[in-house]
Amino acid sequence: MQATQTMLAMHGVSKSFLGVRVLHGVSLDLAPGEVHALVGENGAGKSTLMKVLAGEHVPDEGTITLDGAEQSFTHPAQAQAAGIGIIHQEFALLPHRTVAENVFLGREPTRRGLVDRRAMEARTAELLTELGESGITPRTYVRDLPVARQQTVEIVKALASDDAPARVLVMDEPTAPLADHEAAQLHALVRRLAARGLGVLYISHRLREVFDLSQRITVLKDGRHVTTVRTEDTDTDQVVRAMVGRELSAYYPPRARPGEAGDVRLTVRGGGNARLRDIDLTLRSGEVTGIAGLQGSGRTTLARALFGAAPFTTGAMTVGGRDLRPTSPRRAIRAGIALVTEDRKAEGLALRQSVRDNALLVTRAVPARGRPPAARDLTALLERVRLHARGEDQQAQFLSGGNQQKVVIAKWLAARPQILLFDEPTRGVDVGAKAAIHTLVRDLAREGLAVLIVSSELPELIGMSDRILVMAEGRLAGELPAGASEEDIMRLATRGGPAAHPPVPASPEGSA
C-alpha cells in the first residue's frame, strides 16, 4: 500500500549515552498499511531509534506523534498502551507454557477470580485465524514450535489486547534465524498485517526482502538520517551506497582466476551417513567452493560431516593426501579442518568471556598444530579480521553481530587451519561487515586455504564461489561454474532437470 497519510511521526530524535551521541536528530514517519524498511550498518542507530519508540529509552530531544497527538513514553507499558508493538530478535516467550498462556501472560482474563482459560484460548484461536495461521493451536507448548511459529506467537501477543492492540509493529531482523521457507511464511504474514491497516517498521540486513516487502526505505548511518526513498524509485546499488559509502560492484571481491586453484586438500568418495549418500567432493587450495540447496537438503550436515561432528560412516576421505575420516571435531581440528558454524551465539562463542579468551578457545582446547599464538600474534590476528571492539578484554556478548562473527573466524585462524568450512558465514550481520568477511575469505583462499561456504543467500553464494555444488535430498545433484544463475541453482536444487549449461569441473579429476 502506498503511504497516503501519517499515522506515526518521529521528528528530530536525539539520544546520548554517557556523553556519546548515538542519534542525531533522526526523523521518520509511517502510514497505515505501510511496510517501511529501516536499514543501515550495525551501530547506525536503528535499534536505538526503535527502543525510543517502544519506550525503552527516553529521547534527549525530539517528538513522537501518533495520529497527530504528541506522545511521551517513559516506559514500555506506555508505548504498548498507545498501540506500539515490538518484536525483538530475542524472543520473550516461556517455552514450557502454552501459546495462549504466553499470549496473555500478565493479563490473563478472569472469571470469578480465576483465570478463564476457555476465554483465553478462544481469543488466541480467533487471532490465529485472523492471521491465517492454521498450524498453531492455543494449547500447543511453545517449546514444541519451530522458530518461525514462535515468532508468530510474539506477533499475536502484540495484537492480543482488546484495549490497545498494536497499530504500529516494529520487527527487528525477523528473518535472521529463519530458513528460506520460514522467511517466506513470515513475509506473507507481514503482508496480511499491512493489509489490515497496521503500519510495519521492518529492520533487516537482507536487502532482497527489503525490496520485496517495503513501500519506502529509510537509511541511517552513524546515528544520522541519510535518506528516505520510495522503494520503487531506487535499487540495491543506491541503497548500499547510502549505507556504506561505496558501490555495490565492490560488494564481492574478484574470484580466483582460471588456474589459481592449487593442490588437493580434501577428497571424499562415496561418503555417507544417516542423512547423506554417495558424496563425492574435492576441495583445493586457493579455491572457494559453494554449497547450495534447499533447507533440509543436507548442506549443514555435509559441513558437519567433514568436520567430524556428524561423521561419515561410509566411503573414503583424504586430508592433505592422507587417509582420514574424522570421527570427532578434535580429530578434524588436528588435521587442519575448521568449521565456522551457523549459530555463533550457541556454538561459536563463550558470550560472557572476553574477545581474547574467545580467540584462544580452539588453541587452548586442541593445542596440536604448532605453538600457540603469542599476545602480539593474537593482536595482529584481530587486526587482520578487522575487529572493532573497545579492546581484547571486552566481553563477546557486547559486540555487534558482525564483530562477533569476526571473533569466531579469528578463533579458527589462530589454530592455523588448511581447510576452512563456513556455514552461513554472514547470517545476521550488516552490509559493511559482510563485505569485510567476504574480502577476508577471498584473501585466505589466495593465501592457500581451501574454503567451503554453505549459504542460503544465493547472491552471496554466486558472488563468492569459484564453483557451486548443489545438494538435493542428501546428495550432490550437480556442479555449476562461477557466475551460474539463481535459476540454474534452483533447477538442480529442486531436481527439476539439468542446468541450462553443462557443469564445468574445477580440476581434471572433477568433483561432482
Beta strands, then each sheet from edge to edge (+ up, - down):
strand 1: 8-17
strand 2: 20-30
strand 3: 35-39
strand 4: 61-66
strand 5: 69-71
strand 6: 84-87
strand 7: 110-111
strand 8: 114-115
strand 9: 168-172
strand 10: 199-203
strand 11: 216-221
strand 12: 224-230
strand 13: 264-272
strand 14: 279-284
strand 15: 288-293
strand 16: 314-319
strand 17: 322-323
strand 18: 337-340
strand 19: 419-423
strand 20: 450-454
strand 21: 467-472
strand 22: 475-481
sheet 1: 2+ 1- 4+ 5-
sheet 2: 6+ 9+ 10+ 3+ 11+ 12-
sheet 3: 7+ 8-
sheet 4: 14+ 13- 16+ 17-
sheet 5: 18+ 19+ 20+ 15+ 21+ 22-
end
